[in-house]
Structures are given as C-alpha cells and as structure tokens.
Amino acid sequence: MAALYEGYTLCGLVQAQNQSDSGIQGIESERDSDHVVVTDSTRSVTLYKVSDQKPLGSWTVKQGQTLTCSAVYNSHTKEYVAVSDNKVIRVWKEEDIILDKAFKATVSSDVWRVHSVPGGEPVVLFQRGAVRLLDSLLSAPQQPVEEVLAQEEAIRWSTTVIAEAAQFVIFQTEQKGDHFLYLQRPNLNAVQRYRLEREEPGLSPLSFSASYRDKHINLLYLYPNGHVYQSVVSVRGPGMEEEAQALPLPRNLLFALPVGEGLLGAASALALDEAHVAVVGVPHPSAGAGKDFLCIWNTNFQTLQAGKEMSGKIYGQLWSYSSKLFIPHGKSLSVIPYECPKSSLASALGKLRQARTEGEMRKIHTNNNTEIKRTAPVEEVQREVEGLLSRSDIQELQPSVGQLASSLVSRSVADPAFYTPGTLAQLVHTQCLCHSVCPDLLLLALERKDYFLCQLCLQLFPDVPEAVTCACLKTFIRCSEKLSIVVVDAQGAVLPTVFFQHGLEVLQTAYSDTFLLPHLKDLSSQQVILFLQYLQFLYLRYSQDTFTQTHGLRSPTLTQIMDWVCLLLDAHFTVLVMTPEAKGLLLNLHRFVKSQVRLFSELGKIEGSLEELQKIKVKKEVGQYSIEVIELF
Amino acid sequence: MGEFKVHRVRFFDYMPSAIRAMAFNSRTERLALSRADGALEVFNFADSYFQEKVIPGQDGRAVEALCWVRGRLFSAGLNGEITEYDLENLRPKYTMEAYGGPVWTICSNSQGTHLAIGCEDGTVKIFEVLEETIRFQRNLDRQKGRIISLSWHPSGALIAAGMMDMIKVFNAESGHATHRLLVERGVGASKSREVVVWSVAFLSDHTIISGDSAGKVQVWDGVTGTLVRTHLVTKWDVLALSVSRDESSLLAGTSEGTVVQFQFISSTVDQHDKEWVRTRTFKNHTHDVRALAHTDTAVVSGGMDTQLVVRPLLEKVEKNTQESALRKIAFPHRSLVSCGKKAGMLLFQFHGHLELWRLGESDGHGKPGDSLPVKRKPEKLIQLKRKGDDHICCSALSPCGGWLAYSTISSVRLYRLQYNGSNISITKVAKLPKVLRSAHQLCFSSDSSKLFASTTHSSVIIIALSQSECKYLHTLRPKSGTRQPVHLMSASEDGKWLATANSDCEIHVYSLHKLKLHCTVPVYSSCPTAMAIHPTTSNLVMVHADQQIFEYSLVQKEYTEWSRKLQKQGLHHLWLARDTPITHLTFNPRNPAHIIMHDTYMFCIIDQNLPLPDQKTLFYNQMTLRSLPEPERTSHSHSFKICKTFQHLLCVSLLEDHSLVVVERPLLDIASQLPAPVRQKKFAT
C-alpha cells in the first residue's frame, strides 16, 4: 500500500503578482537524490540540500532580465544551464558567485526549455520546435534554427527521457484546439508526430508526465474533467517524413477521477511507477469541497492509496525526485516523501497489514500456543477463542486471528471429525479475516454443508475469488434441486427456498465479469434455468414493491441482479436458446424487459422535461395590473 | 435617485396583424410591408430600420402583393383592385378595379414601365405605368385556373406565371404562352389535391425557380421548359421566394416558419458548372413565412407571427457589429398609448377602436420590490368603435382627460368626456372646422385648451377648444417646403411652444404666442423617434433612430452645453447597440434634470447632473449600485439609470402624482394568441 509520509517545508514561496501562480518555475534534480535546483518565476535559481531544508547557493540575473526557463544541472560537467530573456543561454558552476560574470551566449531563436537528465546531454528545445544538443548549439550559437511547428502551433509541455541509451525530447503542442505530441531524438533528427484524440470540446490537457518502461514511452495526461489517459509510444516508432500526417495517438482511459461539480482548474497527475499516480488539485472523493489533497492512486485497481490534505492554494504543480514529491501550496514549497511498494490486490484493498506490524503482534501474543489448536477438543478451543475475542484490542490482534483461523481450518481439513462451526463463525464475525488470509475456510464450510458460515463468509469477505463464488453458487443450486421445499412466485413458477436464502449473498459478492464468466459456463442448463428463474423472480419483485425491507435479509440491489442476469445470459445464451424448457422463461423475460425499457424511455423523457423545469427561473406571476414600488440608484 | 410607485399595466391587448406581403426597394433602401388588416408600413433600412411611415388599413382591403416602381408603391389584393399609395399623405392615391376577380399578385418589369397582375379568372393583365397613374394595356392569353404568382424575365420580354399544378411562360409582347411546366403534386393523401405554385422567380439566364404547396423548390430551364432539380424543403408549403439582386442566392419561406437559403455555386471545388445548392436554414418564425425580401446583406422575413425579422447574412456584413445582429421588429415605432397625466387615464389605440381606462389606486406604502395592495381596480371607461371603413391612424387624450380625438385618413373626430368619478358621459363635438379633414398626428395643449392636428406638407392646424364651441385658430406651416408628413408632435407644458418632426428628419418649433415658426433645429441625418420640450428650461430633447440624443435650447437656438458634452464624449456603445428606438420621452417635474425615455426592452432615466458614462464604465449598473453601501454609490453612478424590470414596453409615462405608468405587452402574450402553427414542437421531444 502506497503511503505519504510526514512532509516538511523546503522554502517559502515568493508570491508573484498573479495569485494563480506559485512563483516557482521549475524544480530539477541536482548531483544526488538529496539536492535540487529551484528556479523561481522571475530571476533566481537556488540550490537546496533537501534533507537539511537549507539553501546551499543562489544565483540571480540582473534586474530587468528574466529567467525564461528553469535551470538544469548537467551532471557531466557539474554545470548549471539556464536561459534568460528567451535567447540568452547561461552556463555556470557552483563556484561562480556572480551569474553575470559567467558564460553566456545569445542564440538566434527563442528557447522554450533546456532539458537535462542524468546520463544524458543537455538539450535545448526552441519555441518553434527545433531541438539542439547544448554543446553543438554553443559551438555556433547564431546558427540558423529551423521551424518545426506550424503557424499558430505552440508548445505547451516538454520533457526528456532516456530510453534504450537514446535520449528523447518529448513535447506537446496545441494548434487551434488540436493537440499534438512530438518525439524527437536530438542526435538523429528523427521526429515522430502524433495527434491526441480530442476530449470534450474545449478541454486541453492539464498536465502531462512521461516515463520509459518496457521499451515504450508511457505518457500520462490529465484533463479538466478528471479523465486520466495513458498512451504508449514505441521508441522505435516510424520516423516522420516531411509534411506527413500526424498519426493518431491511441490512448486508454486509466481512470476517471471524481471531479465533483464543474471542471478542474489547476491540477496535475504524475506517474510514480507503473501502478501509482500522484494527483494534486483533484477533490478527495470522501472529503468535503474546498479542501485540496495530494493523493496517490493505484491505477491497476483504481483505488485511492493515500491522501494528504494540503493547506492553502494548490497551483497544480507537482514534481517528484527520488521518492519525494515537491509540491507548492499556499505560501510554501513542501517536500513529501512517499513509498509505493509493489502492489497486490489485497494491498490495494488495504487488507494486507504490513509485515512489521505482524512481527510485533507475534511478540505480544506468545501465549497463543499452537498445542491447543492442534490437539485440544472442540470445547477447549472454543473457550480459548472466546477468551481471545473478549479482549478489547481485538482489532490489533488481526494477525493472530488469521493464524488461529488458518490452523483451525487446516485441522478440520485434516481431521474430518473435527469441526467448530460456532468458533469459525465468531472469528469471521470479527471482520479481521478475509479470504486471502484463510483461503480454505470457505471451501471447508461448503464441504461441511455449513451454509450459514458460507453465507457469512460471502457477506464479510471482501476478496472471495470468482471461482469460489461460483462454487458456492453451484452448491446452493445443487442442494436446492435435491430438496423440494419450494416457494411459488407470483407467476406460478416454483422456486426452492434453500436457494432463496443463500443465493442472495452470492449475488452481493464482488466479482469481475472476466473472471466469473468461465466459471459460470460450468453450470448445467438445468441449473442455469433455475438460477435465471430465481433472478427473474427477484427482478419482478423488485419492480413491483419495496422488496428490500421485507425479509430482514441483506438484499442485492436491482443493478446487482441485472448484472447477474446479463452474465448468465452471456455465458449460456446458445444453450438456453436450444433448450426447449427455457423458451417460456426467456420469452417472459424478454417481454418484461421490453416493457421496462419502454418505461425507462418514458421516464427519460419526463426527466428531461423536469430538468428543463428546474432551469426555468421562478418568475413572479404578473397579473393584468399591479402597483409596485421600484427603486433606481 | 429614488423610489417610484409604478402602475404596471398589462391590460392593453394590443395585437399586431400578420405580415402578408413585402417589397424591398434597393435604390431607396426602403422596405414596404403589408399586414393582414390592410395596413402598409415603410421601413428605412438605411436609418436603423426605422418604421418611417404607416398607412392605416381599411376594412375590406386585403393587400396580397406589393410592388415598387422606382419610388412609387403599388399593391394588389383579393378585392380585385390595384392601389397606388400617396407616401406623402399616407393614404391610397387611387384605386383601380382590374376586372379579373381577386388579384393574387402584382409585379413590375425591371424597366419600371409596366405592371403585370395575376387574376383569379386566369388572366395576366398588363398595365402601363404613367406619370400620375397606370393604364390597362392588354391581357395575356387567358388560362384555365387562377394566376397565383408572376415574375418578369429581366429583359421584360417574358413572364412566368405560377398557377395550379403548373407554371406558364408567356411572351410579354405577343401575349401567347410559350411553355407549360407541369408541377408534380405531393405524395400520399395530397396526391389528389392541386398543387399551388405560390411563388416563381425568373432569372436572367432563363432559369425559373418555383415554390409550391407540396413543399418543393424547383429549378426549371425556362428555354427548354424542363425540370432541372427538385429540392423538397418542407412537408408543408413553400409560400414565398426571393432572389438576391446578383441572382447568386435565393430564399424560400415555408409554413414551418423556416427560411431556406439556396446558393448558385459549384458543388465541387474544381467544377465550373454552377447549380442551385441548398445551403442554410434560418428558423426565426413560429408560423408561416408569408413574405420575404433578399437585400444585399440580409434575409428579411415576416409572416403569421407578426414580427419582421432581419437576419444579416454573416458573410456579407462585418462580424460582431450592430449590422450583424439579428433584429426582430415586433412593435410599431410610434406610441399607441396616450396618457391623461392629470386624470390618471390611458387611451389605447387599436385599429378598429379606442379604449379609455382609468388607472387603479393604492393608498399603501411599501419598500422597493413590494407590490402594493390595489384599493381600486383599473376600470375601462369607454370602448369607442370607429366609424367608417378606414382604420384609426392616430389618437390623443387631453392631459385633463376631458377631450379625446382620433383621426382616420378620411375624418377627424373629437369627443368631450365628462367623468365625475362614477359615471362617464361622452359627447361628440358636432361641428368641427371644415379645414380639419384628416390628421397624421393629434395632440392637445397641456391646459387642454387647444388641439393640434398635423396635416399635409407638415402643416399644423390649431383648434381652440371650449365648452361651447371649437374654433379654427391658425395653420402653422414650415418654411422648408417639405412634402413629408409629421410623425411626432409635442407641445410644451407652458403652452409657449410646439415642436413637429417629419420623415425628412426636419424638426420645426413654433411659437404658439406669436403663431409662427420660431426655429428649425439643424437637420440630423437620422429620423427623430421621440422628442419633448422641457417644462422649465424650454430645451427640446430629441432621440433619433440611430439612438443619438440631442438637447436644443429654444431660447438660445443652439445645442445646449450638455448636448455638446454628450456628443463630444459619445454615447456608451451599449446604448448604441440597442435595437429598438426610443418611442416616448418625458420629464420629471420634481427633478428638472431628469429625462425619462423608453424603448421596447427598458426605460431609462437620464440624470443630467451626473457624469456621463465613458466607454469603460459599467453601463447597466443598477445591480452593482444596489449592492454597494449608500456612500459609495455616488462615486459609481452615471447619468443613465436603466431599468429592465418591465418588458415589452408600449408606453412609460409619468403621472402628475409622480407615479410611473408602464404599459407592458409581453411578446409571449401576443404569441399565445396566434393560431396554432402547422408544426409545433412537442414538449420535451
């Protein structure tokens, strides 16, 4: 589980006139993981030792000059490079005290940025899209610089990435609402140009981040509507010929962040590793409005991993160097260390406790003697467990509860005579257990036909695998086939009560379609019909009255029922069509669904109309005549 | 500025009449339009679309088609007559029976020498246009079935006639039909119904374009008589067509309220063959578009929904200018309400009758925003039906509420009103001086002792009123020799002055003591739309169609200091961007620096003591001022106090007790009284 640790302030922000600007132009890594160079938006560059929160040096250009790109550190030469007033490239060393006395060269075209990464050479990206290696540029500063971009096309963002020992300059441009992405290798002069798919009209990406993984450059970009897209570009992509059409850049929606009402203003998303994204300026899904958070999201499981409230205004800027996030907010620049361990589903769901904690717990509960669990009779085990569970700090005992359950289950598996349903149910009830901790528990309950425990596990375990869910389902259906206790639904169909009781829980477990589908296919056609009958029964009941409250049971939602119907039809459609017994059921279902669709389309219309109503300002009814008092100012 | 008690009046059920026909004179930039009640209006497109002239209608006169011949205006109607209008005296000049039954259409050749009319009996009749009149020349070959639409070929040698199920092409010289173009009927149920060719257009390249009741716009080759192309544009009727002067664009108006544009262009870039391609659809009407005009820069349309719409073609005008804005002209550009200020009475002018109302009363006090309890309801005192066939062209109520006068083109009637609070008696003044035959404008002096009536050549007849008799006093005549009618007249509160304005943009001020012309205000290029003389300073304030405001001192005979300052600084661009003219102007006796004026969408009190707004000032600043604490308001306020609370205004006036009267007629109320359109958008579909 990713975590954000306690942060600290690196420096205060000198507020620019413009309130929406943090006053920081850029932050670049320096010699090691503990040094950064901070360029402010006007005239100065400051070197910080991060852990000491201390400036080591600062350089300022003369009054009247402006730094137009953030200073970078060239690790080969131990020099800093910056650009002032768009055209003047300045290079200096740490020993140089007065910046004006250091080297400077004027180039023939406006510079957008200078980029430098460890292991690469500094490259200069011009505003019109040309790229030069710094060395070759400085050898002839006045060399002509070609125009790569079309008219009205302007760079919005750029970076450089080292991939397969080659350096890439990546930059994104905008031209009349269209967005393009360029990949350029400065020493090869090869350009790849891609066109970004259009988002909703008028929306431009708020932030970009690029990284190199598995022979591909991964781009992550955030739109004001909260959509985060990922595009993968091969570094060995086709070089672009002159005037060739820009290729469309395939993208996939990583996730749609909840943005609340309206659009995001200043926000930024930064890829931390293949599974984690740091996001700032997006509302925390469970915090109130008006609060700004720095969040880490897991992209694989789309879960929020960590969040930290940022006091003061957020400027939508975010940098990350060596496991530290740099974020300007309010009146300060904060450094927030983070950690993104390799993720698993359990950790993504927050169910995996950290090993460290478990170790400590073990030390505390040395009295948990394994002897009892292995050999003691049922009653003694029960007493022992009750003793444990009566403790007030039960939540702290989570690891030992897991251990206890595991050992009880393994003993039961090994010894057919041993089974402690009450104790196991009690353990499940603590909610300290999950399926991953004790994977055999649910299967054991199924085997022992302890449907109550099954139900309990299905209800309380957040991580029941689809295969197990399906196994439960099959068992429930099978046993209801054998038993002939039935209820008769409104349409005269006969439904077994056993299933009625247990099936509800199955419908409410979490699952993923893709994983569940293959298991569902194992059901026999008779089982499918029965299950479908049951689902239809539920659906009918739901559509007719407030079924939810009537049985004192936890009931699935209408959507859950519908999802199961869809899945079941999906898995067995051909079989059902071929089965004569299913025909009536399917026709019935179709008729009902059709009427529902019609109903919903009518509801849609009403909704549209009512929505219009809401838009209409409540106007005062004016009659044929009135005498009113007005005031003019 | 202060609080006002406002009588908000919505009981004037003014209902404009549907637009029936239109003709645009591109030389003079005048648009003539006729309405279903027979009234004719002339708009000056060169002067902010000002409604320059109105010729009242007449019972039984239905104008089906209009036609300009140079500066002369002709109409024809289903009463079987051709009428030429006297645009100086705002009345028909003469009417001529065509002897062909109802006349459906009239059009002139491009040379302006001949008129052709299409009659119910199947004849096309050609009239020669003479100096003072027109003369029947001959009939073209008579056809079976009525002639609905006509169009001359620009050469003048051929005439295309739209009929039932067909179009015929005539040789104008020989009178013989040379081609018969069969128009296909609609499909389905309408197959059995004859198709009506509502409109035809004959272009110089011998292309004939027709619009018909089956919803088609068809392009024909007039040389071979073959159909080139059919565009189905509506399920209902295509009622009107209009071609641009350069014949590159064509408009078709439909029963659905849409106007469809076609352009003569090459359908592909490299192709040189041009064809008529459907390009745009404008939907600015809810009902039938009966009349269309294609000016060089705009689509002008009108129909059942009574509004005249000018929709600029954006490629022809500069974007984001006033010229590029859509204009809807819903109300006449003159006042239909006269206010008896002292009596608290309102006189409403309809074309067929007058209504006299007494306003209600309230003794309550309230804070701004409140509605006061109405102690006494308003009351309709009199509904006076006009006599004769001619519609009312102007009316006036004396400030004391004791006199009422109206005029048609044939007579002036004056009534004495006696009202004692519960009973009203009305007596017609029997013997009016003979000189008073008709009036373009009527107005009473503020003490109700005189009636002023403007007649031919901008002259004004003064009648002295007394209990016992009414006597002709004098006729005031301008020295300019103008032949134009007066459209504005205003007498000063002190009885010293009378100002008149005419369509030549002249403003004459007469001294009523000396009974002679006092001065003529320097002529400004735009027509005045409202004016009034200040009760104490004797300054004449004028507002023009281009929204300019002037103040002229009658004593000094020069523009006042304030007026010069206003001209020097220029009016705020938002003031100039308004698209309805100021139609009434009055003063506040309590505060001599206040001028009250209104257009359709707002009323405004100009405080001459406050600084004028410059271009950067927030012009509509009432909301801002309201939110500011009292002491800060002064620093933010400027001279234009604009109130948009009341809308679609027909009159704003100040009563003697300092309460305001606003007469509203919401356009929605007018729309709700229209018949159902052919296609109505269903709620939420």
Interface residues (C-beta under 8 A of the other chain):
Chain A: K605 I606 G608 S609 E612 V622 G623 Q624 Y625 S626 I627 E628 V629 I630 E631 L632 F633
Chain B: M1 G2 E3 F4 K5 V6 H7 R8 V9 R10 F11 G360 S362 H365 G366 K367 P368 G369 D370 S371 L372 V374 K377 P378 I605 Q622 L625 R626 R633 S637 K641 C643 T645 S659 E664 F683 A684 T685
